[in-house]
Amino acid sequence: MNAVAISGTITQTPTSRETKNGKPYLTFTVDVVDGFRQDKKHTFNCIAFGKCQERLVGIAEGTVVGLSGSLQSRTFSTQQGERTVVEVVVDSSEVILQAGASRYEAEEGCQEDPFDDQ
């Protein structure tokens, strides 16, 4: 089975591109905090096509997202030689926290912050 689910912070503003056949896609990176060491992060390259691409276009760096999909590796040539990358091919996505929003603002149905003394 090839399945992956991650949640983390978008650390590179998503870039819109097109395949050689004109199919649009989006590339971006997500930092995920290590489950064992909170001071360590893992960075994942991500790619989204179709409806996932449409949904994530315009999303800001710093946004916390939940992603699920599969892992894909591909090899390509550069001036320095062949290079292989592994990326998450996104099948579904969810915005957990918009960049710049407080965690309280991100919760649905909350009208006011009970901890705000003003």
C-alpha positions as CSV (number, residue, x, y, z in Angstrom):
1,M,0.0,0.0,0.0
2,N,1.3,3.5,-0.9
3,A,-0.5,6.0,1.4
4,V,0.7,8.9,3.4
5,A,-1.0,11.5,5.7
6,I,0.7,14.5,7.0
7,S,-0.2,17.8,8.7
8,G,2.2,20.7,8.8
9,T,3.0,24.2,7.8
10,I,3.4,25.3,4.2
11,T,7.0,26.7,4.0
12,Q,7.2,27.6,0.3
13,T,4.6,29.6,-1.5
14,P,2.9,27.2,-3.8
15,T,4.0,27.5,-7.5
16,S,1.6,26.9,-10.3
17,R,3.0,25.0,-13.3
18,E,1.9,23.0,-16.3
19,T,2.9,19.6,-17.6
20,K,4.1,19.2,-21.2
21,N,0.5,18.3,-22.1
22,G,-0.8,21.6,-20.5
23,K,-2.2,19.9,-17.3
24,P,-1.9,22.4,-14.4
25,Y,-0.3,21.4,-11.1
26,L,1.0,23.0,-8.0
27,T,4.2,22.4,-6.1
28,F,5.0,23.4,-2.5
29,T,6.8,22.2,0.6
30,V,5.4,21.4,4.0
31,D,7.3,21.2,7.3
32,V,6.1,18.5,9.7
33,V,7.2,18.5,13.4
34,D,8.8,15.2,14.3
35,G,6.6,13.0,16.5
36,F,9.4,12.3,18.9
37,R,11.5,15.5,19.0
38,Q,9.4,18.7,18.9
39,D,12.5,20.7,18.0
40,K,13.1,18.7,14.8
41,K,11.1,19.2,11.6
42,H,10.9,17.2,8.3
43,T,10.3,19.0,5.0
44,F,8.2,17.3,2.3
45,N,7.9,18.2,-1.3
46,C,4.3,18.1,-2.4
47,I,2.5,18.2,-5.7
48,A,-1.2,18.6,-6.4
49,F,-3.2,18.1,-9.6
50,G,-6.9,18.6,-10.6
51,K,-9.3,19.7,-7.8
52,C,-6.6,19.6,-5.2
53,Q,-4.5,22.0,-7.2
54,E,-7.5,24.3,-7.7
55,R,-8.3,24.2,-4.0
56,L,-4.7,25.1,-2.9
57,V,-4.0,27.8,-5.5
58,G,-3.4,31.1,-3.6
59,I,-2.8,29.5,-0.3
60,A,-0.2,31.4,1.7
61,E,3.1,30.4,3.2
62,G,2.6,29.7,6.9
63,T,-0.8,28.1,6.5
64,V,-1.2,24.8,8.4
65,V,-2.7,22.0,6.3
66,G,-3.6,18.4,6.5
67,L,-2.7,16.4,3.4
68,S,-3.2,12.8,2.3
69,G,-2.1,11.0,-0.8
70,S,0.7,8.8,-2.0
71,L,4.5,8.9,-2.4
72,Q,6.0,9.2,-5.8
73,S,9.7,9.3,-6.8
74,R,10.9,10.6,-10.1
75,T,14.3,11.1,-11.7
76,F,15.3,14.0,-14.0
77,S,18.5,15.4,-15.5
78,T,20.1,18.6,-14.5
79,Q,23.4,20.2,-15.4
80,Q,24.9,18.5,-12.4
81,G,23.6,15.1,-13.5
82,E,20.6,13.0,-12.7
83,R,18.6,13.9,-9.6
84,T,15.8,11.9,-7.8
85,V,13.1,13.4,-5.7
86,V,10.4,11.9,-3.6
87,E,7.2,13.9,-3.2
88,V,3.7,13.6,-1.7
89,V,1.1,13.5,-4.5
90,V,-1.9,15.1,-2.8
91,D,-5.2,13.4,-3.1
92,S,-7.1,15.4,-0.5
93,S,-6.3,18.5,1.5
94,E,-7.7,20.5,4.4
95,V,-6.8,23.9,5.7
96,I,-6.3,23.6,9.4
97,L,-5.1,27.2,10.2
98,Q,-4.8,30.1,7.7
99,A,-1.5,32.0,7.8
100,G,-1.8,34.9,10.2
101,A,-4.9,33.6,12.0
102,S,-4.8,32.7,15.7
103,R,-5.6,29.1,16.6
104,Y,-8.9,30.2,18.1
105,E,-10.0,32.0,14.9
106,A,-9.5,28.8,13.0
107,E,-12.1,26.9,14.9
108,E,-15.5,26.8,13.2
109,G,-18.4,28.3,15.0
110,C,-16.4,30.5,17.5
111,Q,-17.8,34.0,17.7
112,E,-15.6,35.5,20.4
113,D,-12.5,34.7,22.3
114,P,-13.3,34.0,26.0
115,F,-9.7,34.8,27.0
116,D,-9.8,38.3,25.5
117,D,-10.1,40.8,28.4
118,Q,-11.1,43.7,26.2
